[in-house]
Amino acid sequence: MRKIRRTVTTLAVWFGTQVLISLIGVIAAMIKGEAVTSILAPALLISDFIVIVVLLIMRYCRFKELFKTVPADLFLISVVMGMCAMFAVDLLAQPIQLPNILEDQFQIMTQSWSGFLGMCIIGPIMEEMMMRRVILKEMRKLTHSMWWGIIISAAIFSVIHVNPIQVVFAMPAGIVLGWLYCKTGSLLVPICIHILNNSISFITMRIGSDSEIELASPLGMLLLTATILVTVGTTIWLVRYFARSNQADIQKEPVAQSEQTGSKGAFSGNNYEK
């Protein structure tokens, strides 16, 4: 129950901060006689930044966890796998006709630097801290299952986007990001993938919807095939990499234990303390 309350508290902090900042922005815009839509980008940026600070102060996440590095080859393959998987999902979801109720708001946000920072930098960092570091980790402990933790956090990640067209994309994206976080142990990996994905979406919206690649076109089918093949290939590479890493850890553990026993004694006070 404690972990559930902690998760609910985390989500309440997030939504509460966004609602409060938005209300303050709306009131300020009305006083100045400006359009309410003009405060969307700065409100998102400020609220997400405040949530990041709150999570760090409350020690839901430590600052050094945001920059925990992994081997270069693992990082590169993880990013390629994540981006290709998301691109493939985006193409496959095109035939599903769902409303984009926030399209006008997003278009407005693409016209400012605060919109870019909110959508492409601060927003992804905050969401990965919240969804992967806090919620996924807590749900994994609660259910004693990595996959249940990933699925539950991905479902929450999907629902909080509200916008129907984003909900469909966010669920598989959350599963991919969650799996990579669990396997690499680095929050930096999903953060970088999230930033790249949102930045591409930002640029696409800034250019205009006419530049969207259609699934039914020859180029769309070619890109879909290529991204699926790359996703499968990089996933196999990652699975083998993690399997080798686990095997290496298992082989090292008995050696480490025997060295510890030999140096301190099986019944020493230090061993008992540990």
CYANA upper distance limits for C-alpha pairs under 8 A (distance plus 0.5 A):
  1 MET  CA      5 ARG  CA      6.65
  2 ARG  CA      6 ARG  CA      6.64
  3 LYS  CA      7 THR  CA      6.69
  3 LYS  CA    138 GLU  CA      6.51
  3 LYS  CA    139 MET  CA      8.05
  3 LYS  CA    142 LEU  CA      7.36
  4 ILE  CA      8 VAL  CA      6.68
  4 ILE  CA    138 GLU  CA      8.41
  4 ILE  CA    139 MET  CA      8.49
  5 ARG  CA      9 THR  CA      6.48
  6 ARG  CA     10 THR  CA      6.65
  7 THR  CA     11 LEU  CA      6.87
  7 THR  CA    134 VAL  CA      7.89
  7 THR  CA    135 ILE  CA      6.41
  7 THR  CA    138 GLU  CA      7.87
  8 VAL  CA     12 ALA  CA      6.57
  9 THR  CA     13 VAL  CA      6.62
 10 THR  CA     14 TRP  CA      6.87
 10 THR  CA    130 MET  CA      7.98
 11 LEU  CA     15 PHE  CA      6.68
 12 ALA  CA     16 GLY  CA      6.08
 13 VAL  CA     17 THR  CA      6.42
 13 VAL  CA     51 VAL  CA      7.68
 14 TRP  CA     18 GLN  CA      6.86
 14 TRP  CA     48 ASP  CA      8.41
 14 TRP  CA     51 VAL  CA      6.64
 15 PHE  CA     19 VAL  CA      6.57
 16 GLY  CA     20 LEU  CA      6.54
 17 THR  CA     21 ILE  CA      6.56
 17 THR  CA     47 SER  CA      6.29
 17 THR  CA     50 ILE  CA      8.06
 17 THR  CA     51 VAL  CA      7.58
 18 GLN  CA     22 SER  CA      6.46
 18 GLN  CA     43 ALA  CA      8.03
 18 GLN  CA     44 LEU  CA      7.56
 18 GLN  CA     47 SER  CA      5.72
 18 GLN  CA     48 ASP  CA      8.02
 19 VAL  CA     23 LEU  CA      6.59
 20 LEU  CA     24 ILE  CA      6.76
 21 ILE  CA     25 GLY  CA      6.61
 21 ILE  CA     43 ALA  CA      6.41
 21 ILE  CA     46 ILE  CA      7.97
 21 ILE  CA     47 SER  CA      6.58
 22 SER  CA     26 VAL  CA      6.59
 22 SER  CA     39 ILE  CA      8.24
 22 SER  CA     40 LEU  CA      8.02
 22 SER  CA     43 ALA  CA      6.18
 22 SER  CA     44 LEU  CA      8.37
 23 LEU  CA     27 ILE  CA      6.66
 24 ILE  CA     28 ALA  CA      6.65
 25 GLY  CA     29 ALA  CA      6.55
 25 GLY  CA     36 VAL  CA      8.36
 25 GLY  CA     39 ILE  CA      6.31
 25 GLY  CA     43 ALA  CA      7.02
 26 VAL  CA     30 MET  CA      6.65
 26 VAL  CA     36 VAL  CA      6.21
 26 VAL  CA     39 ILE  CA      7.49
 27 ILE  CA     31 ILE  CA      6.70
 28 ALA  CA     32 LYS  CA      6.75
 29 ALA  CA     33 GLY  CA      6.43
 29 ALA  CA     34 GLU  CA      5.45
 29 ALA  CA     35 ALA  CA      6.90
 29 ALA  CA     36 VAL  CA      6.31
 29 ALA  CA     38 SER  CA      8.22
 29 ALA  CA     39 ILE  CA      7.57
 30 MET  CA     34 GLU  CA      6.57
 30 MET  CA     35 ALA  CA      7.94
 30 MET  CA     36 VAL  CA      7.68
 34 GLU  CA     38 SER  CA      7.68
 35 ALA  CA     39 ILE  CA      8.39
 36 VAL  CA     40 LEU  CA      7.98
 37 THR  CA    105 GLN  CA      7.60
 37 THR  CA    108 ILE  CA      7.96
 38 SER  CA    108 ILE  CA      8.34
 39 ILE  CA     43 ALA  CA      6.28
 40 LEU  CA     44 LEU  CA      6.66
 40 LEU  CA    105 GLN  CA      8.00
 40 LEU  CA    109 MET  CA      7.46
 41 ALA  CA     45 LEU  CA      6.76
 41 ALA  CA    109 MET  CA      5.84
 41 ALA  CA    112 SER  CA      8.01
 41 ALA  CA    114 SER  CA      6.09
 41 ALA  CA    115 GLY  CA      4.99
 41 ALA  CA    118 GLY  CA      7.21
 42 PRO  CA     46 ILE  CA      6.50
 42 PRO  CA    114 SER  CA      6.06
 42 PRO  CA    115 GLY  CA      7.34
 42 PRO  CA    118 GLY  CA      8.07
 43 ALA  CA     47 SER  CA      6.48
 44 LEU  CA     48 ASP  CA      6.52
 44 LEU  CA    115 GLY  CA      8.33
 44 LEU  CA    118 GLY  CA      6.37
 44 LEU  CA    123 GLY  CA      8.37
 45 LEU  CA     49 PHE  CA      6.65
 45 LEU  CA    114 SER  CA      6.97
 45 LEU  CA    115 GLY  CA      7.73
 45 LEU  CA    117 LEU  CA      7.21
 45 LEU  CA    118 GLY  CA      4.79
 45 LEU  CA    119 MET  CA      8.32
 45 LEU  CA    122 ILE  CA      7.21
 45 LEU  CA    123 GLY  CA      7.73
 46 ILE  CA     50 ILE  CA      6.65
 47 SER  CA     51 VAL  CA      6.75
 48 ASP  CA     52 ILE  CA      6.81
 48 ASP  CA    118 GLY  CA      7.87
 48 ASP  CA    122 ILE  CA      6.87
 48 ASP  CA    123 GLY  CA      6.40
 48 ASP  CA    126 MET  CA      6.64
 49 PHE  CA     53 VAL  CA      6.85
 49 PHE  CA    122 ILE  CA      6.90
 49 PHE  CA    123 GLY  CA      8.48
 49 PHE  CA    126 MET  CA      7.93
 50 ILE  CA     54 VAL  CA      6.63
 51 VAL  CA     55 LEU  CA      6.59
 51 VAL  CA    126 MET  CA      7.47
 52 ILE  CA     56 LEU  CA      6.76
 52 ILE  CA    125 ILE  CA      8.42
 52 ILE  CA    126 MET  CA      6.07
 52 ILE  CA    129 MET  CA      8.22
 53 VAL  CA     57 ILE  CA      6.57
 54 VAL  CA     58 MET  CA      6.47
 55 LEU  CA     59 ARG  CA      6.48
 55 LEU  CA     60 TYR  CA      5.60
 55 LEU  CA     61 CYS  CA      6.55
 56 LEU  CA     60 TYR  CA      6.61
 56 LEU  CA     61 CYS  CA      5.88
 56 LEU  CA     62 ARG  CA      6.31
 56 LEU  CA     63 PHE  CA      7.17
 60 TYR  CA    133 ARG  CA      8.42
 60 TYR  CA    134 VAL  CA      6.86
 61 CYS  CA     65 GLU  CA      7.49
 61 CYS  CA    129 MET  CA      7.44
 61 CYS  CA    133 ARG  CA      7.31
 61 CYS  CA    134 VAL  CA      7.75
 62 ARG  CA     66 LEU  CA      7.90
 63 PHE  CA     67 PHE  CA      8.13
 64 LYS  CA     68 LYS  CA      6.88
 65 GLU  CA    186 SER  CA      7.65
 65 GLU  CA    187 LEU  CA      6.89
 65 GLU  CA    188 LEU  CA      8.22
 66 LEU  CA    186 SER  CA      8.23
 66 LEU  CA    187 LEU  CA      6.12
 66 LEU  CA    188 LEU  CA      6.07
 67 PHE  CA    186 SER  CA      8.27
 67 PHE  CA    187 LEU  CA      7.72
 67 PHE  CA    188 LEU  CA      6.03
 68 LYS  CA    186 SER  CA      6.01
 68 LYS  CA    187 LEU  CA      7.34
 68 LYS  CA    188 LEU  CA      6.71
 69 THR  CA    186 SER  CA      7.05
 69 THR  CA    188 LEU  CA      7.39
 70 VAL  CA     74 LEU  CA      7.10
 70 VAL  CA     75 PHE  CA      6.54
 70 VAL  CA    184 THR  CA      7.65
 70 VAL  CA    186 SER  CA      7.47
 71 PRO  CA     75 PHE  CA      6.66
 72 ALA  CA     76 LEU  CA      6.60
 73 ASP  CA     77 ILE  CA      6.62
 74 LEU  CA     78 SER  CA      6.46
 74 LEU  CA    238 LEU  CA      8.03
 75 PHE  CA     79 VAL  CA      6.70
 75 PHE  CA    189 VAL  CA      7.10
 76 LEU  CA     80 VAL  CA      6.72
 77 ILE  CA     81 MET  CA      6.47
 77 ILE  CA    234 THR  CA      6.72
 77 ILE  CA    238 LEU  CA      8.03
 78 SER  CA     82 GLY  CA      6.55
 78 SER  CA    180 LEU  CA      7.50
 78 SER  CA    189 VAL  CA      7.64
 78 SER  CA    234 THR  CA      8.03
 78 SER  CA    238 LEU  CA      7.97
 79 VAL  CA     83 MET  CA      6.57
 79 VAL  CA    189 VAL  CA      7.35
 79 VAL  CA    190 PRO  CA      8.44
 79 VAL  CA    192 CYS  CA      7.92
 79 VAL  CA    193 ILE  CA      6.25
 80 VAL  CA     84 CYS  CA      6.53
 80 VAL  CA    231 THR  CA      8.28
 80 VAL  CA    234 THR  CA      8.02
 81 MET  CA     85 ALA  CA      6.51
 81 MET  CA    230 VAL  CA      7.49
 81 MET  CA    231 THR  CA      5.55
 81 MET  CA    234 THR  CA      6.04
 81 MET  CA    235 THR  CA      7.09
 82 GLY  CA     86 MET  CA      6.70
 82 GLY  CA    176 VAL  CA      7.02
 82 GLY  CA    177 LEU  CA      7.58
 82 GLY  CA    193 ILE  CA      6.90
 82 GLY  CA    231 THR  CA      8.15
 83 MET  CA     87 PHE  CA      6.63
 83 MET  CA    193 ILE  CA      6.92
 83 MET  CA    196 LEU  CA      8.37
 83 MET  CA    197 ASN  CA      7.36
 84 CYS  CA     88 ALA  CA      6.58
 84 CYS  CA    227 THR  CA      5.48
 84 CYS  CA    228 ILE  CA      7.59
 84 CYS  CA    230 VAL  CA      7.29
 84 CYS  CA    231 THR  CA      6.20
 85 ALA  CA     89 VAL  CA      6.71
 85 ALA  CA    173 ALA  CA      8.38
 85 ALA  CA    176 VAL  CA      8.25
 85 ALA  CA    227 THR  CA      7.27
 85 ALA  CA    228 ILE  CA      7.42
 85 ALA  CA    231 THR  CA      6.11
 86 MET  CA     90 ASP  CA      6.59
 86 MET  CA    169 PHE  CA      8.42
 86 MET  CA    172 PRO  CA      8.38
 86 MET  CA    173 ALA  CA      6.58
 86 MET  CA    197 ASN  CA      8.39
 87 PHE  CA     91 LEU  CA      6.80
 87 PHE  CA    224 LEU  CA      8.39
 87 PHE  CA    227 THR  CA      7.55
 88 ALA  CA     92 LEU  CA      6.65
 88 ALA  CA    224 LEU  CA      6.09
 88 ALA  CA    227 THR  CA      6.32
 88 ALA  CA    228 ILE  CA      6.78
 89 VAL  CA     93 ALA  CA      6.51
 89 VAL  CA    169 PHE  CA      7.25
 89 VAL  CA    172 PRO  CA      8.03
 90 ASP  CA     94 GLN  CA      7.13
 90 ASP  CA    169 PHE  CA      7.02
 91 LEU  CA    214 GLU  CA      8.10
 91 LEU  CA    215 LEU  CA      6.29
 91 LEU  CA    220 GLY  CA      8.07
 91 LEU  CA    224 LEU  CA      7.27
 92 LEU  CA    215 LEU  CA      7.81
 92 LEU  CA    224 LEU  CA      8.47
 93 ALA  CA    168 VAL  CA      7.98
 93 ALA  CA    169 PHE  CA      7.83
 94 GLN  CA    214 GLU  CA      8.34
 94 GLN  CA    215 LEU  CA      7.45
 98 LEU  CA    164 PRO  CA      6.54
 98 LEU  CA    165 ILE  CA      5.81
 99 PRO  CA    163 ASN  CA      8.22
 99 PRO  CA    164 PRO  CA      6.57
 99 PRO  CA    165 ILE  CA      6.52
100 ASN  CA    163 ASN  CA      6.72
100 ASN  CA    164 PRO  CA      6.94
100 ASN  CA    165 ILE  CA      6.02
100 ASN  CA    166 GLN  CA      8.37
101 ILE  CA    163 ASN  CA      6.50
101 ILE  CA    164 PRO  CA      8.01
102 LEU  CA    106 PHE  CA      6.66
102 LEU  CA    163 ASN  CA      6.97
103 GLU  CA    107 GLN  CA      6.69
104 ASP  CA    108 ILE  CA      6.84
105 GLN  CA    109 MET  CA      6.81
106 PHE  CA    110 THR  CA      6.82
106 PHE  CA    205 MET  CA      8.35
107 GLN  CA    111 GLN  CA      7.61
107 GLN  CA    205 MET  CA      6.94
107 GLN  CA    206 ARG  CA      7.53
108 ILE  CA    112 SER  CA      8.39
109 MET  CA    114 SER  CA      8.23
109 MET  CA    115 GLY  CA      5.05
109 MET  CA    116 PHE  CA      7.79
110 THR  CA    115 GLY  CA      6.23
110 THR  CA    116 PHE  CA      6.90
110 THR  CA    202 PHE  CA      6.85
110 THR  CA    203 ILE  CA      8.44
110 THR  CA    205 MET  CA      7.56
110 THR  CA    206 ARG  CA      6.25
111 GLN  CA    115 GLY  CA      7.58
111 GLN  CA    206 ARG  CA      7.88
112 SER  CA    116 PHE  CA      7.04
113 TRP  CA    117 LEU  CA      6.68
114 SER  CA    118 GLY  CA      6.46
115 GLY  CA    119 MET  CA      6.41
116 PHE  CA    120 CYS  CA      5.99
116 PHE  CA    121 ILE  CA      7.80
116 PHE  CA    199 SER  CA      8.36
116 PHE  CA    202 PHE  CA      7.79
117 LEU  CA    121 ILE  CA      5.49
117 LEU  CA    122 ILE  CA      6.40
117 LEU  CA    123 GLY  CA      8.12
118 GLY  CA    122 ILE  CA      5.65
118 GLY  CA    123 GLY  CA      5.66
119 MET  CA    123 GLY  CA      5.79
119 MET  CA    124 PRO  CA      7.58
119 MET  CA    198 ASN  CA      7.09
119 MET  CA    199 SER  CA      8.21
119 MET  CA    202 PHE  CA      8.12
120 CYS  CA    124 PRO  CA      6.81
120 CYS  CA    194 HIS  CA      8.47
120 CYS  CA    195 ILE  CA      5.76
120 CYS  CA    196 LEU  CA      8.09
120 CYS  CA    198 ASN  CA      5.70
120 CYS  CA    199 SER  CA      5.72
120 CYS  CA    202 PHE  CA      7.97
121 ILE  CA    125 ILE  CA      6.89
121 ILE  CA    195 ILE  CA      6.43
122 ILE  CA    126 MET  CA      6.61
123 GLY  CA    127 GLU  CA      6.58
124 PRO  CA    128 GLU  CA      6.54
124 PRO  CA    191 ILE  CA      6.69
124 PRO  CA    194 HIS  CA      6.16
124 PRO  CA    195 ILE  CA      6.28
124 PRO  CA    198 ASN  CA      8.32
125 ILE  CA    129 MET  CA      6.70
125 ILE  CA    191 ILE  CA      6.23
125 ILE  CA    195 ILE  CA      8.34
126 MET  CA    130 MET  CA      6.63
127 GLU  CA    131 MET  CA      6.24
127 GLU  CA    132 ARG  CA      8.37
128 GLU  CA    132 ARG  CA      5.75
128 GLU  CA    133 ARG  CA      7.20
128 GLU  CA    187 LEU  CA      7.77
128 GLU  CA    190 PRO  CA      7.35
128 GLU  CA    191 ILE  CA      6.54
129 MET  CA    133 ARG  CA      5.43
129 MET  CA    134 VAL  CA      6.86
129 MET  CA    187 LEU  CA      8.06
130 MET  CA    134 VAL  CA      5.66
130 MET  CA    135 ILE  CA      6.72
131 MET  CA    135 ILE  CA      5.57
131 MET  CA    136 LEU  CA      6.49
131 MET  CA    153 SER  CA      6.43
131 MET  CA    154 ALA  CA      8.14
131 MET  CA    156 ILE  CA      8.39
131 MET  CA    157 PHE  CA      7.01
132 ARG  CA    136 LEU  CA      5.34
132 ARG  CA    137 LYS  CA      7.11
132 ARG  CA    153 SER  CA      7.64
132 ARG  CA    177 LEU  CA      8.38
132 ARG  CA    178 GLY  CA      6.57
132 ARG  CA    181 TYR  CA      7.54
132 ARG  CA    187 LEU  CA      8.11
133 ARG  CA    137 LYS  CA      6.27
133 ARG  CA    187 LEU  CA      7.61
134 VAL  CA    138 GLU  CA      6.59
135 ILE  CA    139 MET  CA      6.48
135 ILE  CA    149 GLY  CA      8.40
135 ILE  CA    153 SER  CA      6.46
136 LEU  CA    140 ARG  CA      6.46
136 LEU  CA    149 GLY  CA      5.46
136 LEU  CA    150 ILE  CA      6.34
136 LEU  CA    152 ILE  CA      7.81
136 LEU  CA    153 SER  CA      5.62
136 LEU  CA    178 GLY  CA      7.84
137 LYS  CA    141 LYS  CA      6.88
137 LYS  CA    149 GLY  CA      7.30
138 GLU  CA    142 LEU  CA      6.61
138 GLU  CA    149 GLY  CA      8.03
139 MET  CA    143 THR  CA      6.45
139 MET  CA    144 HIS  CA      8.49
139 MET  CA    148 TRP  CA      7.75
139 MET  CA    149 GLY  CA      5.12
139 MET  CA    152 ILE  CA      7.66
139 MET  CA    153 SER  CA      7.95
140 ARG  CA    144 HIS  CA      5.95
140 ARG  CA    145 SER  CA      5.77
140 ARG  CA    146 MET  CA      5.77
140 ARG  CA    147 TRP  CA      8.16
140 ARG  CA    148 TRP  CA      7.04
140 ARG  CA    149 GLY  CA      4.67
140 ARG  CA    150 ILE  CA      8.00
141 LYS  CA    145 SER  CA      7.68
141 LYS  CA    149 GLY  CA      8.32
143 THR  CA    148 TRP  CA      7.09
143 THR  CA    149 GLY  CA      7.49
145 SER  CA    149 GLY  CA      6.76
146 MET  CA    150 ILE  CA      6.73
146 MET  CA    182 CYS  CA      8.00
147 TRP  CA    151 ILE  CA      6.56
148 TRP  CA    152 ILE  CA      6.44
149 GLY  CA    153 SER  CA      6.56
150 ILE  CA    154 ALA  CA      6.47
150 ILE  CA    174 GLY  CA      8.07
150 ILE  CA    175 ILE  CA      6.34
150 ILE  CA    178 GLY  CA      5.82
150 ILE  CA    179 TRP  CA      7.18
151 ILE  CA    155 ALA  CA      6.57
151 ILE  CA    174 GLY  CA      8.42
151 ILE  CA    175 ILE  CA      6.74
152 ILE  CA    156 ILE  CA      6.82
153 SER  CA    157 PHE  CA      6.49
153 SER  CA    174 GLY  CA      7.79
153 SER  CA    178 GLY  CA      8.35
154 ALA  CA    158 SER  CA      6.54
154 ALA  CA    170 ALA  CA      7.81
154 ALA  CA    171 MET  CA      5.76
154 ALA  CA    172 PRO  CA      7.86
154 ALA  CA    173 ALA  CA      8.12
154 ALA  CA    174 GLY  CA      4.83
154 ALA  CA    175 ILE  CA      6.04
154 ALA  CA    178 GLY  CA      7.89
155 ALA  CA    159 VAL  CA      6.73
155 ALA  CA    171 MET  CA      6.30
155 ALA  CA    174 GLY  CA      8.16
156 ILE  CA    160 ILE  CA      6.62
157 PHE  CA    161 HIS  CA      7.37
157 PHE  CA    170 ALA  CA      7.04
157 PHE  CA    171 MET  CA      7.37
157 PHE  CA    174 GLY  CA      6.98
158 SER  CA    162 VAL  CA      8.18
158 SER  CA    166 GLN  CA      7.96
158 SER  CA    167 VAL  CA      5.26
158 SER  CA    168 VAL  CA      7.70
158 SER  CA    169 PHE  CA      8.16
158 SER  CA    170 ALA  CA      5.20
158 SER  CA    171 MET  CA      5.46
158 SER  CA    174 GLY  CA      7.92
159 VAL  CA    167 VAL  CA      6.63
161 HIS  CA    166 GLN  CA      6.87
161 HIS  CA    167 VAL  CA      6.54
161 HIS  CA    170 ALA  CA      8.22
162 VAL  CA    166 GLN  CA      7.95
162 VAL  CA    167 VAL  CA      7.07
163 ASN  CA    167 VAL  CA      6.67
164 PRO  CA    168 VAL  CA      7.28
165 ILE  CA    169 PHE  CA      7.54
166 GLN  CA    170 ALA  CA      6.38
167 VAL  CA    171 MET  CA      7.05
168 VAL  CA    172 PRO  CA      8.25
169 PHE  CA    173 ALA  CA      6.76
170 ALA  CA    174 GLY  CA      6.25
171 MET  CA    175 ILE  CA      6.93
172 PRO  CA    176 VAL  CA      6.80
173 ALA  CA    177 LEU  CA      6.65
174 GLY  CA    178 GLY  CA      6.31
175 ILE  CA    179 TRP  CA      6.56
176 VAL  CA    180 LEU  CA      6.77
177 LEU  CA    181 TYR  CA      6.63
177 LEU  CA    190 PRO  CA      5.80
178 GLY  CA    182 CYS  CA      6.66
178 GLY  CA    190 PRO  CA      8.20
179 TRP  CA    183 LYS  CA      6.60
180 LEU  CA    184 THR  CA      6.32
180 LEU  CA    185 GLY  CA      8.36
180 LEU  CA    189 VAL  CA      7.75
180 LEU  CA    190 PRO  CA      7.43
181 TYR  CA    185 GLY  CA      5.88
181 TYR  CA    186 SER  CA      6.21
181 TYR  CA    187 LEU  CA      6.51
181 TYR  CA    189 VAL  CA      7.33
181 TYR  CA    190 PRO  CA      6.87
182 CYS  CA    186 SER  CA      8.32
183 LYS  CA    242 PHE  CA      7.66
184 THR  CA    189 VAL  CA      8.25
186 SER  CA    190 PRO  CA      8.38
187 LEU  CA    191 ILE  CA      6.75
188 LEU  CA    192 CYS  CA      6.57
189 VAL  CA    193 ILE  CA      6.92
190 PRO  CA    194 HIS  CA      6.43
191 ILE  CA    195 ILE  CA      6.58
192 CYS  CA    196 LEU  CA      6.65
193 ILE  CA    197 ASN  CA      6.60
194 HIS  CA    198 ASN  CA      6.62
195 ILE  CA    199 SER  CA      6.46
196 LEU  CA    200 ILE  CA      6.71
197 ASN  CA    201 SER  CA      6.86
198 ASN  CA    202 PHE  CA      6.48
199 SER  CA    203 ILE  CA      6.69
200 ILE  CA    204 THR  CA      6.59
201 SER  CA    205 MET  CA      6.64
202 PHE  CA    206 ARG  CA      6.60
203 ILE  CA    207 ILE  CA      6.62
204 THR  CA    208 GLY  CA      6.63
204 THR  CA    209 SER  CA      7.58
204 THR  CA    211 SER  CA      7.58
204 THR  CA    212 GLU  CA      7.90
205 MET  CA    209 SER  CA      6.80
207 ILE  CA    211 SER  CA      7.62
208 GLY  CA    212 GLU  CA      8.47
213 ILE  CA    217 SER  CA      8.23
213 ILE  CA    219 LEU  CA      7.98
213 ILE  CA    220 GLY  CA      6.40
214 GLU  CA    219 LEU  CA      8.32
214 GLU  CA    220 GLY  CA      5.95
215 LEU  CA    219 LEU  CA      8.28
215 LEU  CA    220 GLY  CA      4.85
215 LEU  CA    221 MET  CA      6.34
215 LEU  CA    224 LEU  CA      8.16
216 ALA  CA    220 GLY  CA      6.70
216 ALA  CA    221 MET  CA      7.07
217 SER  CA    221 MET  CA      6.81
218 PRO  CA    222 LEU  CA      6.60
219 LEU  CA    223 LEU  CA      6.59
220 GLY  CA    224 LEU  CA      6.54
221 MET  CA    225 THR  CA      6.62
222 LEU  CA    226 ALA  CA      6.65
223 LEU  CA    227 THR  CA      6.46
224 LEU  CA    228 ILE  CA      6.60
225 THR  CA    229 LEU  CA      6.67
226 ALA  CA    230 VAL  CA      6.63
227 THR  CA    231 THR  CA      6.39
228 ILE  CA    232 VAL  CA      6.61
229 LEU  CA    233 GLY  CA      6.55
230 VAL  CA    234 THR  CA      6.45
231 THR  CA    235 THR  CA      6.45
232 VAL  CA    236 ILE  CA      6.73
233 GLY  CA    237 TRP  CA      6.83
234 THR  CA    238 LEU  CA      6.61
235 THR  CA    239 VAL  CA      6.61
236 ILE  CA    240 ARG  CA      6.71
237 TRP  CA    241 TYR  CA      6.58
238 LEU  CA    242 PHE  CA      6.62
239 VAL  CA    243 ALA  CA      6.59
240 ARG  CA    244 ARG  CA      6.64
241 TYR  CA    245 SER  CA      6.72
242 PHE  CA    246 ASN  CA      6.58
243 ALA  CA    247 GLN  CA      6.67
244 ARG  CA    248 ALA  CA      6.62
245 SER  CA    249 ASP  CA      6.73
246 ASN  CA    250 ILE  CA      6.74
247 GLN  CA    251 GLN  CA      6.77
248 ALA  CA    252 LYS  CA      6.72
249 ASP  CA    253 GLU  CA      6.66
250 ILE  CA    254 PRO  CA      7.93
251 GLN  CA    255 VAL  CA      7.87
252 LYS  CA    256 ALA  CA      6.72
253 GLU  CA    257 GLN  CA      6.69
254 PRO  CA    258 SER  CA      6.62
255 VAL  CA    259 GLU  CA      6.68
256 ALA  CA    260 GLN  CA      6.67
257 GLN  CA    261 THR  CA      6.66
258 SER  CA    262 GLY  CA      6.52
259 GLU  CA    263 SER  CA      6.62
260 GLN  CA    264 LYS  CA      6.52
260 GLN  CA    265 GLY  CA      8.06
261 THR  CA    265 GLY  CA      5.34
261 THR  CA    266 ALA  CA      5.60
262 GLY  CA    266 ALA  CA      8.11
264 LYS  CA    268 SER  CA      6.59
264 LYS  CA    270 ASN  CA      8.02
264 LYS  CA    271 ASN  CA      8.06
265 GLY  CA    271 ASN  CA      8.45
266 ALA  CA    271 ASN  CA      7.52
267 PHE  CA    271 ASN  CA      6.99
267 PHE  CA    272 TYR  CA      7.28
268 SER  CA    272 TYR  CA      6.95
269 GLY  CA    273 GLU  CA      6.68
270 ASN  CA    274 LYS  CA      6.96
